[in-house]
Amino acid sequence: MSAHYFYFADYEILVGGRFIVWGQTTLDYAPAEPGAFDPAELLNRIRSQAANEHGVERDEVRVRNLSRL
């Protein structure tokens, strides 16, 4: 049985020393293997998703708040 976790994240994007975007996103996270939950992978996926939505680099996204739903 595969475990799914649902998250809500509040983030901001810093480009050129200025905050240009504040936003929120949700993520359905299912580890590749049962019991292999990886917090770093979760944050990476959230940051990548926000970066793709706004056309910026993943490293420019800062997660301000992360909540499991």
C-alpha positions as CSV (number, residue, x, y, z in Angstrom):
1,M,0.0,0.0,0.0
2,S,1.4,3.4,-1.0
3,A,1.3,6.3,1.3
4,H,0.2,9.7,0.0
5,Y,0.8,13.0,1.9
6,F,-0.8,16.3,1.0
7,Y,0.9,19.6,1.7
8,F,0.2,23.3,1.5
9,A,3.2,25.6,1.2
10,D,3.5,29.4,1.4
11,Y,6.5,30.8,-0.4
12,E,8.3,33.9,-1.7
13,I,10.6,34.4,-4.6
14,L,13.7,36.5,-4.4
15,V,15.2,37.8,-7.7
16,G,18.0,40.3,-7.9
17,G,17.8,41.0,-4.2
18,R,14.1,41.8,-4.3
19,F,11.1,39.8,-3.4
20,I,8.9,39.7,-6.5
21,V,6.3,37.0,-5.8
22,W,4.5,35.7,-2.8
23,G,2.4,32.7,-3.4
24,Q,0.9,29.4,-2.2
25,T,0.9,25.9,-3.7
26,T,-0.2,22.4,-2.8
27,L,1.5,19.1,-3.4
28,D,0.4,15.4,-3.4
29,Y,3.6,13.6,-2.3
30,A,4.0,9.8,-2.5
31,P,7.4,8.4,-1.7
32,A,8.9,6.1,-4.3
33,E,9.1,3.3,-1.8
34,P,6.9,2.7,1.3
35,G,8.5,4.1,4.4
36,A,11.1,6.1,2.3
37,F,9.8,9.6,3.2
38,D,12.5,12.2,2.4
39,P,11.9,15.8,3.7
40,A,14.6,17.1,1.4
41,E,12.8,15.6,-1.7
42,L,9.5,17.1,-0.5
43,L,11.0,20.6,-0.2
44,N,12.8,20.2,-3.6
45,R,9.6,19.3,-5.3
46,I,7.6,22.2,-3.8
47,R,10.4,24.7,-4.7
48,S,10.6,23.2,-8.2
49,Q,6.9,23.4,-8.7
50,A,6.7,27.1,-7.6
51,A,9.7,27.9,-9.8
52,N,8.2,26.3,-12.8
53,E,4.9,28.3,-12.3
54,H,6.8,31.6,-12.2
55,G,9.6,31.0,-14.6
56,V,12.4,31.4,-12.1
57,E,15.2,29.1,-10.8
58,R,14.4,26.7,-8.0
59,D,17.1,28.3,-5.7
60,E,15.2,31.6,-5.9
61,V,12.1,30.1,-4.1
62,R,12.1,30.2,-0.3
63,V,9.4,28.2,1.5
64,R,8.1,30.3,4.3
65,N,5.6,27.8,5.8
66,L,4.8,24.2,5.1
67,S,1.7,22.4,6.4
68,R,0.6,18.8,6.0
69,L,-3.1,18.6,5.2
